[in-house]
Structure formats: C-alpha cells, structure tokens
Amino acid sequence: MLDTVPYREEGRRTRNEYRLTDKGRDLYPILVALLQWGDKYCADPEGPSLLIEHRDCGAPVEAVVQCAHGHGPLRPSESQTRPGPTARKLPESTKT
C-alpha cells in the first residue's frame, strides 16, 4: 500500500518518504470516512488534530456514499444488498 522513496535534504542524512501505491490510493475514501467518524465522536473539544482540505478551494474533504448514478448522499435505509455474481447458494440441509 506504500512505496518508500529515498530523499535527502542538503546537509542531512538520507530518509524515506512514503507514497501511496494504487492499492493505497484506493483506501483513501475509507481513511477519510474513518477520520470523519473519529472527528465526530472522539475529537478533543478544541477540534480535530488533522484537517483534509480541497487543494483548490480550501473546503473540507468529506467521504460521501452515493450510487453510481450520482444519487446521494445515501442513508443506510436507502441501500439494499443482494447476492453478487460469485455468491454461492447454501445447500438445502443448512438453511434454517
């Protein structure tokens, strides 16, 4: 999820910078969602210790759940689950 890339500031020893791989970048929405949850339920009274902002406009970055057609943000009650293409049917003897 992370690659190490060596760098060296003048007059200093060589250190490593950690950069996200494609797999790590795909975790970004999850990390933002966890940060939002922590800020809501666990932040100090003074506020959160880390802010993520849109580089262009400075607005806070938020994780939002939406469908592929852009409807959202969605609440859990607005979603449903169903078996996917690789789901296996339970044998009749294990059904209750």
C-alpha positions, 0 to 999 in steps of 0.5 A, spaced: 500 500 500 506 504 500 512 505 496 518 508 500 522 513 496 529 515 498 530 523 499 535 527 502 535 534 504 542 538 503 546 537 509 542 531 512 542 524 512 538 520 507 530 518 509 524 515 506 518 518 504 512 514 503 507 514 497 501 511 496 501 505 491 494 504 487 492 499 492 493 505 497 490 510 493 484 506 493 483 506 501 483 513 501 475 514 501 475 509 507 481 513 511 477 519 510 470 516 512 474 513 518 477 520 520 470 523 519 467 518 524 473 519 529 472 527 528 465 526 530 465 522 536 472 522 539 475 529 537 478 533 543 473 539 544 478 544 541 477 540 534 480 535 530 488 534 530 488 533 522 484 537 517 483 534 509 482 540 505 480 541 497 487 543 494 483 548 490 478 551 494 480 550 501 473 546 503 473 540 507 474 533 504 468 529 506 467 521 504 460 521 501 456 514 499 452 515 493 450 510 487 453 510 481 448 514 478 450 520 482 444 519 487 446 521 494 448 522 499 445 515 501 442 513 508 443 506 510 435 505 509 436 507 502 441 501 500 439 494 499 444 488 498 443 482 494 447 476 492 453 478 487 455 474 481 460 469 485 455 468 491 454 461 492 447 458 494 447 454 501 445 447 500 438 445 502 440 441 509 443 448 512 438 453 511 434 454 517 
